[in-house]
Amino acid sequence: MKVGDLVESKSAGDALDGRIGVIIKLREGAFEDEPLVQVFWPHRPTAMSFWLCSKDMEVISEDR
């Protein structure tokens, strides 16, 4: 995972419910090989960003 990748929550059932976001920052997490990612969710009604564990996200499109 890297900044600019499109990600989807692994718990998302349908991509149309606003669970596709863009990684805007990365940082070390509490555990080895589990970095935290800040994801911006543009399709949510309040369009905000959250820090999440990278293992809970799936890359759907890599930044080129």
N, CA, C and O atoms as a MOPAC input file, in Angstrom:
PM7 MOZYME 1SCF
protein

 N      0.84000 1    -1.17400 1     0.00000 1
 C      0.00000 1     0.00000 1     0.00000 1
 C      0.88900 1     1.24300 1     0.00000 1
 O      1.94800 1     1.28900 1     0.62600 1
 N      0.40400 1     2.24600 1    -0.73400 1
 C      1.12200 1     3.51100 1    -0.75300 1
 C      0.13400 1     4.65000 1    -0.97400 1
 O     -1.01900 1     4.42500 1    -1.34300 1
 N      0.59200 1     5.86100 1    -0.74700 1
 C     -0.24900 1     7.04600 1    -0.91100 1
 C     -0.76600 1     7.10400 1    -2.34900 1
 O      0.00000 1     6.93400 1    -3.29800 1
 N     -2.05700 1     7.34200 1    -2.50200 1
 C     -2.67700 1     7.44100 1    -3.81700 1
 C     -3.44600 1     6.19700 1    -4.22800 1
 O     -4.24300 1     6.24900 1    -5.16500 1
 N     -3.22100 1     5.06800 1    -3.54000 1
 C     -3.94400 1     3.83500 1    -3.87600 1
 C     -5.41000 1     3.96600 1    -3.49400 1
 O     -5.74000 1     4.57200 1    -2.47500 1
 N     -6.29100 1     3.39700 1    -4.31500 1
 C     -7.70600 1     3.28800 1    -3.96700 1
 C     -7.87600 1     2.02300 1    -3.14800 1
 O     -7.37200 1     0.96200 1    -3.51700 1
 N     -8.58400 1     2.13600 1    -2.03900 1
 C     -8.79400 1     0.99100 1    -1.16100 1
 C    -10.27800 1     0.83300 1    -0.84100 1
 O    -11.07600 1     1.76000 1    -0.98100 1
 N    -10.60600 1    -0.36500 1    -0.41200 1
 C    -11.96300 1    -0.68200 1    -0.00100 1
 C    -11.88300 1    -1.41300 1     1.32100 1
 O    -10.98100 1    -2.22300 1     1.53300 1
 N    -12.80600 1    -1.13700 1     2.20100 1
 C    -12.86700 1    -1.83600 1     3.47100 1
 C    -13.18100 1    -3.30300 1     3.20700 1
 O    -14.06500 1    -3.61100 1     2.40800 1
 N    -12.46300 1    -4.21500 1     3.87200 1
 C    -12.71900 1    -5.64200 1     3.68300 1
 C    -14.09400 1    -6.03600 1     4.18600 1
 O    -14.61100 1    -7.08800 1     3.81000 1
 N    -14.69000 1    -5.21300 1     5.02500 1
 C    -16.02700 1    -5.51200 1     5.53700 1
 C    -17.12700 1    -4.96000 1     4.63300 1
 O    -18.31000 1    -5.15500 1     4.91200 1
 N    -16.75400 1    -4.28000 1     3.56500 1
 C    -17.73600 1    -3.68600 1     2.65000 1
 C    -18.43400 1    -4.76600 1     1.83600 1
 O    -17.78500 1    -5.64700 1     1.27200 1
 N    -19.73300 1    -4.69300 1     1.78000 1
 C    -20.48500 1    -5.64700 1     0.97600 1
 C    -20.65800 1    -5.17300 1    -0.45200 1
 O    -20.68600 1    -5.97600 1    -1.38500 1
 N    -20.77100 1    -3.88000 1    -0.61500 1
 C    -21.04900 1    -3.30900 1    -1.92800 1
 C    -20.26900 1    -2.01200 1    -2.08400 1
 O    -20.31700 1    -1.14800 1    -1.20800 1
 N    -19.56300 1    -1.87400 1    -3.17700 1
 C    -18.73800 1    -0.67600 1    -3.40300 1
 C    -19.59100 1     0.59000 1    -3.49600 1
 O    -19.05600 1     1.68700 1    -3.33400 1
 N    -20.87200 1     0.48000 1    -3.74700 1
 C    -21.72000 1     1.65900 1    -3.91100 1
 C    -22.10100 1     2.31000 1    -2.58700 1
 O    -22.69800 1     3.38600 1    -2.58900 1
 N    -21.77500 1     1.69300 1    -1.46500 1
 C    -22.18100 1     2.26800 1    -0.18700 1
 C    -21.15800 1     3.25700 1     0.36500 1
 O    -21.24900 1     3.63900 1     1.53200 1
 N    -20.19500 1     3.67700 1    -0.43600 1
 C    -19.25400 1     4.70200 1    -0.01500 1
 C    -18.04400 1     4.18500 1     0.72700 1
 O    -17.41900 1     4.94700 1     1.46400 1
 N    -17.68800 1     2.92800 1     0.56500 1
 C    -16.56100 1     2.35800 1     1.28400 1
 C    -15.30100 1     2.26500 1     0.43900 1
 O    -14.40200 1     1.48400 1     0.75200 1
 N    -15.22600 1     3.04300 1    -0.61600 1
 C    -14.01100 1     3.13500 1    -1.42000 1
 C    -13.36000 1     4.47400 1    -1.08300 1
 O    -14.00400 1     5.52300 1    -1.10900 1
 N    -12.06700 1     4.41200 1    -0.76700 1
 C    -11.36600 1     5.62300 1    -0.37700 1
 C     -9.98300 1     5.69500 1    -0.98800 1
 O     -9.56000 1     4.79100 1    -1.70800 1
 N     -9.28100 1     6.78300 1    -0.69200 1
 C     -7.94300 1     7.03000 1    -1.20800 1
 C     -6.98700 1     7.17400 1    -0.01800 1
 O     -7.26900 1     7.90800 1     0.92800 1
 N     -5.85500 1     6.46400 1    -0.07700 1
 C     -4.85500 1     6.57800 1     0.97800 1
 C     -4.17000 1     7.93700 1     0.84300 1
 O     -3.66700 1     8.28400 1    -0.22500 1
 N     -4.15600 1     8.70800 1     1.94600 1
 C     -3.52100 1    10.02000 1     1.90800 1
 C     -2.28400 1    10.09800 1     2.80500 1
 O     -1.46400 1    10.99900 1     2.62800 1
 N     -2.12700 1     9.17700 1     3.76400 1
 C     -0.94200 1     9.13400 1     4.62400 1
 C     -0.70000 1     7.71600 1     5.11100 1
 O     -1.62800 1     6.91200 1     5.19800 1
 N      0.55800 1     7.41400 1     5.42800 1
 C      0.94800 1     6.13700 1     6.02000 1
 C      1.78500 1     6.41400 1     7.25500 1
 O      2.48500 1     7.42500 1     7.31700 1
 N      1.71900 1     5.52300 1     8.24400 1
 C      2.60800 1     5.61500 1     9.40300 1
 C      2.72500 1     4.24100 1    10.05800 1
 O      1.90300 1     3.35600 1     9.82300 1
 N      3.75400 1     4.08000 1    10.87700 1
 C      3.96600 1     2.81400 1    11.57400 1
 C      2.82800 1     2.56400 1    12.55000 1
 O      2.34200 1     3.48200 1    13.21000 1
 N      2.41300 1     1.31200 1    12.62900 1
 C      1.38200 1     0.93300 1    13.57400 1
 C      1.97500 1     0.36600 1    14.84500 1
 O      3.19200 1     0.39000 1    15.02900 1
 N      1.13000 1    -0.14200 1    15.72000 1
 C      1.57700 1    -0.69700 1    16.98700 1
 C      2.26100 1    -2.04400 1    16.81100 1
 O      3.06100 1    -2.44500 1    17.65700 1
 N      1.95900 1    -2.75000 1    15.72500 1
 C      2.51900 1    -4.07200 1    15.48200 1
 C      3.37700 1    -4.06600 1    14.22600 1
 O      3.14600 1    -3.27700 1    13.31000 1
 N      4.36300 1    -4.94400 1    14.18700 1
 C      5.25500 1    -5.04900 1    13.03400 1
 C      4.47800 1    -5.50200 1    11.80000 1
 O      3.60800 1    -6.36700 1    11.89900 1
 N      4.78300 1    -4.92800 1    10.65300 1
 C      4.14600 1    -5.24800 1     9.36500 1
 C      2.64800 1    -4.96400 1     9.33600 1
 O      1.92800 1    -5.55600 1     8.53200 1
 N      2.16700 1    -4.07300 1    10.19700 1
 C      0.77200 1    -3.65300 1    10.16500 1
 C      0.69600 1    -2.13600 1    10.25900 1
 O      0.26400 1    -1.59500 1    11.27600 1
 N      1.12100 1    -1.43800 1     9.18000 1
 C      1.09400 1     0.03000 1     9.24000 1
 C     -0.33000 1     0.56600 1     9.28900 1
 O     -1.28600 1    -0.11400 1     8.91700 1
 N     -0.44200 1     1.79000 1     9.75500 1
 C     -1.72700 1     2.48200 1     9.74900 1
 C     -1.80200 1     3.32600 1     8.48700 1
 O     -0.79800 1     3.87400 1     8.03200 1
 N     -2.98700 1     3.42600 1     7.93100 1
 C     -3.19700 1     4.25000 1     6.74200 1
 C     -4.30100 1     5.25000 1     7.03800 1
 O     -5.30700 1     4.91800 1     7.66400 1
 N     -4.09800 1     6.48300 1     6.57700 1
 C     -5.16600 1     7.46900 1     6.67700 1
 C     -5.88100 1     7.45700 1     5.34000 1
 O     -5.28300 1     7.71500 1     4.29600 1
 N     -7.15900 1     7.15500 1     5.38800 1
 C     -7.95400 1     7.00800 1     4.17100 1
 C     -9.00400 1     8.11400 1     4.11300 1
 O     -9.73600 1     8.34600 1     5.07500 1
 N     -9.06300 1     8.78700 1     2.97200 1
 C    -10.08700 1     9.79900 1     2.71400 1
 C    -11.24400 1     9.12400 1     2.00700 1
 O    -11.05900 1     8.47200 1     0.97900 1
 N    -12.43400 1     9.28200 1     2.55500 1
 C    -13.64600 1     8.66100 1     2.00000 1
 C    -14.48400 1     9.74800 1     1.32300 1
 O    -15.31500 1    10.36500 1     1.98900 1
 N    -14.29600 1    10.00500 1     0.02000 1
 C    -14.99700 1    11.11900 1    -0.64500 1
 C    -16.49100 1    10.89900 1    -0.86300 1
 O    -17.23300 1    11.86800 1    -1.02400 1
 N    -16.94400 1     9.66200 1    -0.87400 1
 C    -18.34900 1     9.39400 1    -1.19000 1
 C    -19.23900 1     9.28200 1     0.04000 1
 O    -20.44300 1     9.05400 1    -0.07400 1
 N    -18.63900 1     9.44300 1     1.21900 1
 C    -19.45100 1     9.43900 1     2.43100 1
 C    -20.17800 1    10.77300 1     2.53200 1
 O    -19.68800 1    11.77700 1     2.01600 1
 N    -21.31900 1    10.80500 1     3.17500 1
 C    -22.06800 1    12.06700 1     3.28300 1
 C    -21.27400 1    13.20100 1     3.93800 1
 O    -21.50000 1    14.37200 1     3.63100 1
 N    -20.34600 1    12.86000 1     4.83700 1
 C    -19.57100 1    13.89400 1     5.52100 1
 C    -18.14900 1    14.01500 1     4.98200 1
 O    -17.38800 1    14.83900 1     5.48900 1
 N    -17.75900 1    13.24000 1     3.98800 1
 C    -16.44700 1    13.27700 1     3.32500 1
 C    -15.30600 1    13.56200 1     4.29700 1
 O    -14.81100 1    14.68700 1     4.37400 1
 N    -14.89800 1    12.54000 1     5.03300 1
 C    -13.84600 1    12.71400 1     6.02500 1
 C    -12.78600 1    11.63800 1     5.89100 1
 O    -12.91400 1    10.72600 1     5.07400 1
 N    -11.73200 1    11.74800 1     6.70300 1
 C    -10.67200 1    10.75200 1     6.67600 1
 C    -10.54600 1    10.09700 1     8.04700 1
 O    -10.88500 1    10.69200 1     9.07000 1
 N    -10.04500 1     8.84000 1     8.04800 1
 C     -9.86600 1     8.07200 1     9.26700 1
 C     -8.53400 1     7.33700 1     9.21400 1
 O     -8.06200 1     6.98200 1     8.13400 1
 N     -7.91800 1     7.10500 1    10.38600 1
 C     -6.74900 1     6.24300 1    10.48600 1
 C     -7.24900 1     4.82100 1    10.69900 1
 O     -8.05100 1     4.56400 1    11.59600 1
 N     -6.76600 1     3.89300 1     9.86200 1
 C     -7.19700 1     2.49700 1     9.92800 1
 C     -6.00200 1     1.57300 1     9.82500 1
 O     -4.95400 1     1.95400 1     9.30400 1
 N     -6.15700 1     0.36900 1    10.31700 1
 C     -5.11400 1    -0.64000 1    10.18600 1
 C     -5.10900 1    -1.14200 1     8.74600 1
 O     -6.16600 1    -1.44100 1     8.19000 1
 N     -3.93600 1    -1.23600 1     8.14400 1
 C     -3.84700 1    -1.62900 1     6.73600 1
 C     -4.38400 1    -3.02900 1     6.47800 1
 O     -4.81700 1    -3.32300 1     5.36400 1
 N     -4.36600 1    -3.90300 1     7.48900 1
 C     -4.86000 1    -5.27300 1     7.27100 1
 C     -6.37500 1    -5.30300 1     7.08200 1
 O     -6.91200 1    -6.30500 1     6.60900 1
 N     -7.07300 1    -4.22600 1     7.44200 1
 C     -8.51900 1    -4.15000 1     7.27700 1
 C     -8.92400 1    -3.56100 1     5.93000 1
 O    -10.11200 1    -3.43100 1     5.63600 1
 N     -7.92500 1    -3.20200 1     5.10700 1
 C     -8.16900 1    -2.59200 1     3.80900 1
 C     -7.67900 1    -3.49500 1     2.68600 1
 O     -6.75000 1    -4.28100 1     2.87000 1
 N     -8.30600 1    -3.37900 1     1.53100 1
 C     -7.89800 1    -4.11100 1     0.33100 1
 C     -7.65600 1    -3.10100 1    -0.79000 1
 O     -8.51700 1    -2.26800 1    -1.07400 1
 N     -6.48500 1    -3.17400 1    -1.42600 1
 C     -6.16900 1    -2.27500 1    -2.52900 1
 C     -6.97000 1    -2.72100 1    -3.74900 1
 O     -6.90600 1    -3.88400 1    -4.14900 1
 N     -7.72100 1    -1.79900 1    -4.33300 1
 C     -8.50900 1    -2.13400 1    -5.52300 1
 C     -7.92800 1    -1.49900 1    -6.78300 1
 O     -8.21300 1    -1.94200 1    -7.89500 1
 N     -7.11700 1    -0.46300 1    -6.60400 1
 C     -6.46100 1     0.17500 1    -7.74800 1
 C     -5.20600 1     0.87500 1    -7.24500 1
 O     -5.27100 1     1.73600 1    -6.36700 1
 N     -4.05800 1     0.49400 1    -7.81500 1
 C     -2.81000 1     1.10300 1    -7.38600 1
 C     -2.53800 1     2.39600 1    -8.12800 1
 O     -2.85800 1     2.54300 1    -9.30800 1
 N     -1.93500 1     3.33600 1    -7.40000 1
 C     -1.52300 1     4.60500 1    -8.00300 1
 C     -0.49300 1     4.32700 1    -9.07600 1
 O      0.42300 1     3.53600 1    -8.85300 1
 N     -0.61400 1     4.93400 1   -10.19900 1
 C      0.33800 1     4.70600 1   -11.30600 1
 C      1.15400 1     5.92900 1   -11.53000 1
 O      2.01100 1     5.94500 1   -12.41400 1

